[in-house]
């Protein structure tokens, strides 16, 4: 992985101007402007490509089904990005529009909107904060050795070559139990969970009755798995590198975490289009108020004004293998320790 930053000192210790408010103030005001035409244009693009994907599944011979699944699952990831803007209230100025659109576009993914919104906003507030952040937080070695053998095996898989299933585990752990929330949030999460339960209760039996178990696998499960491949990959790459640290709360700096601890990754253009530029991720962590269609404008400004702190890479197999092989366990001096090094030292 390549990055534009290489320094043994924390950026916050080098530059007193590296404050979140200064970065936000340096952005053009146009970055924060909501444009209903652009927002709904993204909806149309996603709906058309999801329809095209399902059409390709219907008419593809068996040997082309993997390509049809990849197209459909990637287009469904665009559904998630639309809901993502809704969760940050950057899709519409009207809260009820954000809530309704967010719920509708997460229904096919069996993702409860409010629980995801609440947990995801928590990640933004505590990005790369040790023992607090809830997105791809590495385990300490001293904790890992205390896990039951089954938990250890699951952790090893998800932190290495089975990273692509990580978002499924995250979905199951954080988003389906409304009892984990309190007050008004619990009521909101209950509504979201019951909404996806109702969707599944209607759509899944109907799909199996009309197309059989294979139809359920072909039309829902495989595109859903492709969606989770991208969900896992995007979120892992966003904040993971051998030189990105997790800091305890006493040493954590918001600007460093959001700017220097977030990675911009270039993907093939067709993925960027179908997923609405969600991988232009640095500006999104500077301010969640920036709509997805303004991210490239904001990124250009950040590179111009704060380019020495911007990390960039390109998606490829070597990048994923480096993360899978090296970024396994938390290490206080080296950021990460690989499973190989850990077991060699035992």
C-alpha positions in Angstrom: 0.0 0.0 0.0 1.3 3.4 -0.9 0.6 6.6 1.0 1.6 10.2 0.8 2.5 10.3 4.5 5.6 8.7 6.0 6.6 10.1 9.4 7.5 8.7 12.8 5.7 11.6 14.5 2.0 11.9 14.9 0.8 14.7 12.5 -1.0 16.4 15.4 2.3 16.9 17.1 3.9 18.4 14.0 1.2 20.9 13.0 -0.9 22.8 15.4 -3.3 23.9 12.6 -4.3 20.2 12.1 -7.7 20.7 13.8 -10.9 19.4 12.4 -12.6 22.8 12.4 -9.7 24.2 10.3 -9.9 21.4 7.8 -13.7 21.9 7.5 -13.3 25.7 7.1 -10.8 25.2 4.3 -13.4 23.3 2.2 -15.5 25.2 -0.4 -19.0 25.8 0.8 -20.3 24.1 -2.3 -19.1 20.8 -0.9 -22.0 21.0 1.6 -24.7 22.0 -0.7 -27.5 19.4 -1.2 -28.8 19.0 -4.7 -32.1 17.0 -4.9 -31.5 16.4 -8.6 -28.1 14.8 -8.0 -29.4 12.9 -5.0 -32.3 11.4 -7.0 -30.1 10.9 -10.0 -28.1 8.5 -7.9 -31.3 6.7 -6.9 -32.3 6.3 -10.6 -28.8 5.0 -11.5 -28.9 2.4 -8.7 -32.4 1.2 -9.4 -31.6 0.8 -13.1 -28.4 -1.1 -12.5 -30.1 -3.4 -9.9 -32.9 -4.1 -12.4 -30.3 -4.8 -15.1 -28.5 -7.1 -12.7 -31.5 -9.1 -11.8 -32.4 -9.3 -15.5 -29.0 -10.6 -16.2 -29.5 -13.3 -13.5 -32.8 -14.3 -15.1 -31.4 -14.7 -18.6 -27.7 -15.7 -18.0 -26.6 -19.3 -18.7 -25.1 -21.0 -15.6 -21.5 -20.2 -16.6 -22.3 -16.4 -16.7 -24.1 -16.3 -13.4 -21.0 -15.2 -11.4 -20.8 -12.1 -13.6 -24.5 -11.4 -13.1 -24.1 -11.8 -9.3 -21.1 -9.5 -9.3 -23.1 -6.8 -11.2 -26.2 -7.2 -9.1 -24.4 -7.3 -5.7 -22.2 -4.2 -6.6 -25.3 -2.3 -7.7 -27.0 -3.3 -4.4 -24.0 -1.7 -2.7 -25.1 1.5 -4.3 -28.4 1.0 -2.5 -26.4 1.0 0.7 -24.6 4.2 -0.2 -27.9 6.0 -0.8 -29.1 4.8 2.6 -25.6 5.9 4.0 -26.3 9.5 2.8 -29.8 9.2 4.4 -28.3 8.1 7.7 -26.0 11.1 7.8 -29.0 13.4 6.7 -27.0 14.5 3.6 -29.5 13.0 1.1 -32.4 15.4 1.9 -33.0 18.3 4.2 -36.2 16.6 5.3 -35.6 14.1 8.1 -38.7 12.0 7.1 -37.4 11.7 3.5 -34.0 10.5 4.8 -35.7 7.9 7.1 -38.1 6.6 4.5 -35.5 6.4 1.7 -32.9 4.9 4.0 -35.3 2.2 5.2 -36.5 1.3 1.7 -33.1 1.0 0.2 -31.8 -1.2 3.1 -34.7 -3.6 3.0 -33.3 -5.9 0.2 -30.1 -6.0 2.2 -31.9 -7.0 5.4 -30.1 -4.1 7.1 -32.0 -2.2 9.8 -31.6 1.5 9.0 -31.7 3.1 12.5 -29.4 0.6 14.2 -26.9 1.0 11.4 -27.2 4.8 11.4 -26.6 5.0 15.2 -23.7 2.5 15.2 -22.1 4.1 12.2 -22.3 7.6 13.7 -20.6 6.2 16.7 -17.8 5.0 14.5 -17.4 8.5 13.1 -17.2 10.0 16.5 -14.5 7.6 17.7 -12.6 6.6 14.5 -9.5 4.6 15.3 -9.9 5.2 19.0 -8.5 2.2 20.9 -11.1 0.0 22.7 -13.9 2.3 21.5 -14.2 2.3 17.7 -16.7 -0.4 16.5 -15.4 -0.8 12.9 -12.6 -3.3 12.3 -11.0 -2.7 15.7 -8.0 -5.1 16.1 -7.9 -7.2 19.2 -5.0 -6.9 21.6 -2.8 -10.0 21.8 -3.4 -10.4 25.5 -7.1 -10.5 24.9 -6.9 -12.7 21.9 -5.2 -15.5 23.9 -8.1 -15.5 26.3 -10.7 -16.1 23.7 -12.3 -19.5 23.4 -10.8 -21.6 20.6 -13.8 -21.1 18.4 -13.7 -17.3 18.8 -10.0 -17.3 18.1 -10.6 -19.2 14.9 -13.4 -16.9 13.8 -11.2 -13.8 14.6 -8.3 -15.3 12.6 -10.5 -15.9 9.6 -12.1 -12.5 9.6 -8.9 -10.6 10.1 -7.1 -12.5 7.3 -8.3 -14.3 4.2 -12.0 -14.3 5.0 -12.1 -10.5 5.6 -14.9 -10.4 3.0 -17.3 -11.9 5.5 -16.5 -9.4 8.2 -19.5 -7.1 7.6 -21.8 -10.1 8.0 -20.4 -10.7 11.5 -20.7 -6.9 12.2 -24.3 -6.9 11.0 -25.2 -9.8 13.2 -23.4 -8.5 16.3 -24.4 -4.8 16.3 -27.6 -4.2 14.4 -30.3 -6.8 15.1 -30.9 -6.6 18.9 -32.8 -3.4 19.8 -32.3 -4.2 23.5 -28.7 -3.0 23.1 -30.1 0.5 22.6 -31.8 2.8 25.1 -34.7 5.3 25.1 -35.8 6.8 21.8 -33.1 5.0 19.9 -34.4 1.6 21.1 -37.8 2.4 19.7 -36.3 3.5 16.4 -34.2 0.4 16.1 -37.2 -1.8 16.9 -39.1 -0.3 14.0 -36.1 -0.9 11.7 -35.6 -4.5 12.7 -39.3 -5.3 12.5 -39.3 -3.7 9.0 -36.6 -6.0 7.7 -38.2 -9.0 9.5 -41.5 -8.3 7.7 -39.7 -7.9 4.4 -37.9 -11.2 4.9 -41.0 -13.0 6.0 -42.8 -12.0 2.8 -40.1 -12.0 0.2 -38.1 -15.1 1.2 -41.0 -17.6 1.3 -42.4 -16.1 -1.9 -39.1 -16.5 -3.6 -38.6 -20.1 -2.5 -42.2 -21.1 -3.4 -42.0 -19.6 -6.9 -38.3 -20.4 -7.8 -37.3 -23.0 -5.3 -34.3 -23.0 -2.9 -32.0 -22.5 -5.8 -33.9 -19.4 -6.8 -33.4 -18.0 -3.3 -29.7 -18.7 -3.6 -29.5 -17.3 -7.1 -31.6 -14.2 -6.8 -30.9 -13.1 -3.2 -28.1 -14.9 -1.4 -25.4 -14.7 -3.9 -25.9 -10.9 -4.7 -26.1 -10.4 -1.0 -22.8 -12.1 -0.5 -21.2 -9.9 -3.2 -22.7 -6.8 -1.5 -21.0 -7.9 1.8 -17.7 -8.6 0.0 -17.7 -4.9 -1.0 -19.0 -3.7 2.3 -16.3 -5.6 4.1 -13.6 -4.6 1.7 -14.5 -0.9 1.6 -14.7 -0.5 5.4 -11.6 -2.5 6.0 -9.5 -0.5 3.5 -10.9 2.8 4.7 -9.0 2.7 8.0 -6.5 -0.2 7.8 -2.8 0.0 7.0 0.4 -1.1 8.8 1.1 2.6 9.5 -2.3 3.6 10.7 -2.5 3.5 14.5 -5.3 3.1 17.0 -4.8 5.5 19.9 -6.1 5.4 23.5 -8.5 8.1 24.3 -5.9 10.2 26.2 -3.8 10.4 23.0 -6.5 10.4 20.4 -6.8 13.4 18.1 -10.0 13.9 16.0 -8.3 15.5 13.1 -5.6 12.9 12.9 -8.1 10.1 13.1 -10.4 11.5 10.5 -7.8 12.8 8.0 -4.6 10.9 8.5 -6.3 7.7 9.7 -8.6 7.4 6.7 -7.5 6.0 3.4 -8.6 7.1 -0.1 -8.6 4.1 -2.4 -9.1 4.1 -6.1 -11.3 1.3 -7.5 -12.1 0.5 -11.1 -14.4 3.1 -12.6 -17.5 0.9 -12.9 -17.3 0.2 -9.1 -17.0 3.9 -8.4 -20.0 4.7 -10.5 -22.2 1.9 -9.1 -21.1 2.7 -5.5 -21.5 6.5 -5.8 -17.8 7.4 -4.9 -18.1 6.1 -1.4 -14.4 5.2 -1.5 -13.5 8.9 -1.8 -13.7 8.5 1.9 -11.4 11.1 3.5 -13.8 14.1 3.1 -16.6 12.0 4.4 -14.7 11.6 7.7 -13.9 15.3 7.8 -17.6 16.0 7.6 -20.5 13.6 7.3 -22.6 16.5 5.9 -20.9 16.2 2.5 -23.2 14.4 0.1 -21.7 11.5 -1.9 -21.9 13.5 -5.1 -19.7 16.2 -3.6 -16.9 13.9 -2.3 -14.6 14.3 -5.2 -14.8 18.1 -5.0 -14.0 18.0 -1.3 -11.2 15.5 -1.8 -9.5 17.8 -4.4 -9.7 20.7 -1.9 -8.3 18.5 0.9 -5.4 17.4 -1.3 -4.6 21.0 -2.2 -4.6 22.2 1.4 -3.7 19.2 3.5 -2.1 16.9 0.9 0.8 16.0 3.1 -1.6 14.1 5.4 -3.6 12.3 2.7 -3.2 8.6 2.3 -4.0 7.1 -1.1 -3.8 3.6 -2.6 -5.2 1.6 -5.4 -7.4 -1.5 -4.9 -5.6 -4.7 -6.0 -4.9 -8.2 -4.7 -1.5 -7.2 -3.3 -3.2 -4.5 -1.2 -5.7 -7.0 0.3 -3.0 -9.6 0.9 -0.9 -7.1 2.7 -3.8 -6.2 5.0 -4.8 -9.8 5.5 -1.3 -11.0 6.3 0.0 -8.1 8.4 -2.9 -6.2 10.0 -4.1 -8.9 12.4 -3.5 -8.0 16.1 -3.0 -4.6 17.8 0.5 -3.8 18.7 1.3 -0.7 20.9 4.6 0.2 19.1 4.1 -1.2 15.6 0.3 -0.6 15.2 -0.2 -4.1 14.1 1.2 -7.6 14.6 0.7 -10.4 12.2 -0.6 -13.7 13.3 2.6 -15.3 12.0 4.8 -13.1 14.2 2.5 -13.5 17.2 2.6 -17.3 17.0 6.4 -17.3 16.3 6.9 -15.4 19.5 4.8 -17.6 21.7 
